[in-house]
Amino acid sequence: MKWEYRYTLGTTSSSGVLSTASNLVFAGDGDGNILAFDSRNGKNLWHYQLGVPIRSTAGTTYMLDGRQYLLVPSGSSLTAFALPPRP
């Protein structure tokens, strides 16, 4: 195993995990957070509170006008995030 992320006590995850070719890993938790990690070392790069637990699914990415986006389903909503441009 290269690295692992331990959720805080009492928090679990039943979401899927998404990895990208740009060395990012996305996962959700039962508290409604979407988290981004560096796939090379497991460093937590970012998180966002969606307000609804992320269950039984993973996000997806897509390209639009040369920019990559992350689309995350939670509850009855879809939330899209624009990823930073690659250098």
N, C-alpha and C positions, 0 to 999 in steps of 0.2 A: 504494500500500500504506500502510495506516495505522500498523501496527506488526508486528514479527516477534519470535519467541522462538527463540534459538539454543540447541540442546541442547549439553551439555558434550561435549568431544572424545571420540569413541569411543562415544557414546550416540546411538541413532537411535530413530525412532518409526515404527511401522507401525500405530498405533491410529487410530481415527477421531477426529473433533473434534465436540463438542457445544456449541452456543451456546444461551443462554436469553434470554427477554424481560427478565430482571432484570440484564442486562449482564454475565453471566458466560460464560466460555468454559472448557471442560474438555477436557484432552487427556492422553494417557498416553505413557510412554516405554518403551524396551526394557529398562530396569532395574527395571520394576515400579512406578514412581511415577505417581500420578494427580495432575495439576496443575490449579489453578484460576487464571484470569486475569481481570482487569477488561477487558471488551471495548472500552472507550473508549480505554484507553491502553496496554494490554498488561502492566500491572503484575502480577507473580506474587503472588497473594494467599495461596496455600496449596498444600501438597503432602502426600501421604501415601504411604508405601511399602507396597504390597500384597504384595510378596514374590515375585510371578510377573509376567513381562512381559505387557503389555497388547497384544494383537495383533489386527489386522483387525477391530476393533469400536470403538464409542464407547459411552459411558455413556448412560443415559436418566434423565429425571426424572419424578417423579409426585407428586401431591398426596394427602395423607392427613390428615384432620381439620384442614385449613387450613394444613398445614405442607408445604413442598416438600422432597423427598428426591432424592438422586442415587444411582443404582444402577449399579455398575461390574462387568462380568464380567472375570475374570482367571483363567487356568488353568481349574480345574474349580469355582471359587467365584464367588459373587455377594456383593459388599460394598455395604451401603447406608449413606449418610451423610445426616444431617438438616442442611439448610441453615439458616443463621440466619434468624430471622423478619424479614420486610421491615418497615421503619419505617412 
